[in-house]
Amino acid sequence: MTTSPRPVPDDRGRLSALLRLWPFARPYRGLIAVTFSAALLATLAQLAIPLITAAVVDGPIADGDRGGLVPLLALALLFGVAEASLFFVRRWAMNSSCLRIERDLRDTVYQRLQRLPVAFHDRWASGQLLSRATTDVSTVRRFVGFVAVFLAVNLITCVVVLVLLLVTYWPLGLAVLLTTVPLSALALRWERRYNIQSRLVQDEQGELATDVEEAIQGIRVVKSLGRSRLVFDRYDAKATRLRRLELDKVRTLALLWSIFELHPQVTLAVILVGGAVAVNTGALTVGGLVAFVALFTVLLWPILSLGFLFAFAQETASACDRIGELLDAPLTVTDRPGVVPADLGSPARLRFEDVGFSYAGSASPVLDGVDLDVAPGETVAVVGATGSGKTTLTALVGRLFDVTAGRITVDGVDVRDLPLAQLRSVVATAFEDATLFSMSVRENITLGRPGATDADVEEALQVAQAEFVHDLPWGLDTRIGEQGLSLSGGQRQRLALARAVLGRPSVLVLDDPLSALDVHTEALVERALRDILAATTALVVAHRASTVLLADRVALLAGGRIVALGTHSELLAEVPGYRELLAQDSELAEALP
């Protein structure tokens, strides 16, 4: 199994990674501004209550003026109604913006995953990609919808309240201000640790998701081999590691929370003692003390929440970094600037001109100096020992990988000079491992040609001997489940072949398309396939004698080069290496006379 890179988190704060969100937030900055304004005004409306309370205590209550209570109580009610209304506006604007941002980010990540080359997907575990496209994107939504707004609002609230406390009674206000300095320094220190722990947890969740996905997809193999315990033990080891990492993160967060909880309680005790002394000496009125305590009480939530908000901001920064790894990954297989569709024939001529290919990080090339000319309407079978590069050769035609040397042309046009959309419409491929999707049979077959008519679909089904689909519960509209696992291997392969031959493409690339078929079905498919091959240019990887005999010519691949090319009879008579290959392979041996 290939695994994704596991970057080691650094020990610096990564809040700058949150700037990645700005391009997604910018289209909805109006709604975000409404959310922020409503949240800030609602919080500031709360501050009016302590001030009104002070006025009530020092005014009507101290003077025994009951009539004076009415306007002050009415004013308090007005601020309460305003706060409730602003709360409604904030929730509406918040949901409208953050859900749209989440949608745009998720679409961007998914589109990027579709555009990234096959080589990228070969290096990354699917669970890591899945966790970035789901869990990390959801983390971003929660940050944008709640944390970012209240992080700013609560910081502003702290400043405003501290100013009001200094105005109300500056000695106590100064004491409150001084206690926040060590608290801020401590929070900065611990949030760096939390950042590292959050990234480790997120990466381990991706590893665990990969194990779960593999176990579900390979459930038949696991059960048939009786290895459920082994699979569980591997899963349990990673789950145990994830639990340990989560507990480390929880301990850090618990310590941070406990400090933020302890701070206001100690500060409140200082306020009560100092305030009582100030009232006793006449430096502060009773109403002033009540207002001071009430204002500090309003300050409690912003102080307590800052620990959680900063921690979540760090977690979101890690999520942004992880998503950024996908968005920053280079697109190595793309349309060249200025490419335009070319006028290609059907069938088309396919040529390999001194083609070489090396996988990234590999010391030796898989293909080296391959030359092959496939005439329009000709079928060439590629044979060779395991690991000789046959599948890689076929993958280069549709640019699943790009050549690292030489070039491949279709009707004289370099495949890199064709728009990818056009190239992949004229080149159809059927792989040995038939991949189907959790959609209907019709949708699977017409995946590459959605405009195909019913007659085209029926012809493709007949060629692939896949008429069994008409016996399914809803015929062509039957949904066949994830990866088509409700069907047999032979049935899946026949549907994949039908998808490839649909519409008679200009170039047909078949990578051992009949390996899962029984002898009787194989004979029927070959008979129908001959008509299709006569009207298209075909490159066929052959592991079976019957497939070799379908071809006009055979290319023998060895050491990354085509060492012999001719008809089956010619190679059999003149190339000892070809006879030896056929003799060693039990399936190809049938082609021996």
C-alpha angles and dihedrals in degrees: 000000000000116000131205123246113274106215115204110235114237123231096243127099111266101196087123086072087072088074086077087075095062097085088055094043096045097079089055099040090120092059090043090052090051090049092050094044094048092048093048095046091047090052093046089049087062089059091062092066096066090047091049089047090055090050091051094049097045094038125033095012095046091044096039089238105151092175090060090061094068100069092042092050090046089052091051090050090050091054090048092054090046091051092051092048092049089049089057092048091049094052092048095048092041095054092043093054104036095047091051092047089050091050093050093046093047091049091049093050092047093047090049091052089052093050097045112101125258089250089064093051090048089060099045128071111236092231091060091052091045094051091051093049094048118018097033094045090051089051089055091051092054091048095050094043099046120353100053093048097047094041088062095037094049093048090052090046090053091053094047093047092047089052090050090048090052091049092047095050116343100201092059091038090054091050090053091048093051093052091058094062098071089038091057093047091050092048092053091051095050097042089064090056090047090053092058092045092049092053092049090051093049092050092048090050087057091051091050091049089054092054092049092048093049093047092052095045092046097041092122092055093044093051096042091053093043091234100133091118093052092050091047092050091054090048092045092052091056092042089053091050090048090051091052092049091047091051090050089053092046092051091053091048092045091052090048091049094047091054091048090048094048096048099065093044092055091043091050090054090053090049093051094049095043092043093051090052091048092050090048092053093044094245090118132030124231089247090050091053091048090050091047093051092044092050091049089050088055087051093056097078095049090049094046093045096050092075092053093040094051091046092051090046088056091049090051091048088056090049090051090051091050092048089045090059087065097041092048096047108114121254100225097171107056142127112283114240112275098011115156131189114274129217103251128182126235110254095027133202114252120202135181110201116193089319119189130177135183128179116235110274094013117130095208131044121250091210125027125182099342114180120183133152117199111190122219109281093012125127118213121188118209115210132175145130121293110286095020092123102258096136092043090053092055092045091060094062095068092035097248078143127013121234115254092207136021122003145264119224136195111203088344095307118118107242088229089061092057122084108256090235091057095042093053092046093056095038115062121188134196116192128209090240101060110218117200129175135227094264136092124299090248092052091049094051095045094042093115095035109033091172094062116131125235088253091055091050092049092050091051091049091052093050091050093042087236099137087122086090089077088064093056116105095263100017114222090357093060112120108228101200133240111336088350091275090152086073130067121257091255092050092050091050092050091052090049089051091049089052091052098048095042110123094009099265122220091242123025121196116191122184104199091311097178102049095111097046126104119240096259095048091043091057092050092048092049092051092052093039092059091070092051093047091051090061100043141047108255137191111191128187105215129204095153131066092231091057092050090052091055091064129089090213136011127221117204111212119200132156091002092302137094101246098176136020130182144090119316091254093049094050091044091054100039110027117067091188090059093051090047092051091050091048093051095048111071092206097045090045088078087073091064114103 
